[in-house]
Amino acid sequence: EGTIYPLLKRLTNEHYFETYLRESTEGPPRKYYHLTAAGVLYRETLEQEWNEFQQRVCTFLKEQKDE
């Protein structure tokens, strides 16, 4: 709780998410998050960076194992 909501708020402020409320059958309305077009591009960029990082780590580990 101490991490996810501040992160969602930051990403919403940066226009990667949009929020909307939907009535709930139990309790107050619930807030939902929807990824924007900018959010999709940002996610793809992060995914590409992750894949490159992961590939470099795997290459490094393989090289260390082969020595």
BAVO-123876 format. One record per residue (C-alpha): residue number from 1; residue in one letter; x, y, z. Coordinates in steps of 0.25 Angstrom, whole numbers. Each point is the difference from the previous one (the first is absolute). Layout:
! BAVO-123876
 num residu     X     Y     Z
 NUM      a     X     Y     Z
...
***
This chain:
! BAVO-123876
 num residu     X     Y     Z
   1      e     0     0     0
   2      g    11    10     3
   3      t     7    -2   -14
   4      i   -11    -4   -10
   5      y    -9    12     2
   6      p    10    11     0
   7      l     6    -7   -13
   8      l   -14     0    -6
   9      k    -2    15     3
  10      r    13     3    -6
  11      l    -3    -7   -13
  12      t   -13     6     0
  13      n     6    14     2
  14      e     9    -3   -12
  15      h   -11    -4    -9
  16      y     3   -15    -1
  17      f   -13    -4     7
  18      e   -14     6     0
  19      t    -9    -3    12
  20      y   -15    -1     1
  21      l   -10    -4    11
  22      r   -10   -11    -1
  23      e   -11    -3    10
  24      s     2   -12     9
  25      t   -11    -9     5
  26      e     8     0    13
  27      g     5    13     6
  28      p     4    13    -7
  29      p     3     1   -15
  30      r    13    -6    -4
  31      k    11     6    -8
  32      y     5    -7   -12
  33      y    13     3    -9
  34      h     1     0   -15
  35      l    13     0    -7
  36      t     0    12   -10
  37      a     7     0   -14
  38      a    12     7     7
  39      g     0   -11    10
  40      v     0   -11   -10
  41      l    12     7    -7
  42      y     7     1    14
  43      r    -3   -14     3
  44      e     6    -5   -13
  45      t    13     8     2
  46      l     1    -5    14
  47      e    -2   -14    -5
  48      q    11     2   -11
  49      e    10     5    11
  50      w    -3   -12     9
  51      n     2   -10   -12
  52      e    13     6    -3
  53      f     5     0    14
  54      q    -5   -14     2
  55      q     8    -4   -12
  56      r    12     7     4
  57      v     0    -7    14
  58      c    -3   -14    -7
  59      t    12     3    -9
  60      f     9     4    12
  61      l    -4   -12     8
  62      k     2   -10   -12
  63      e    14     6    -2
  64      q     4    -1    14
  65      k    -5   -15     0
  66      d     8    -3   -12
  67      e    13     6     6
***
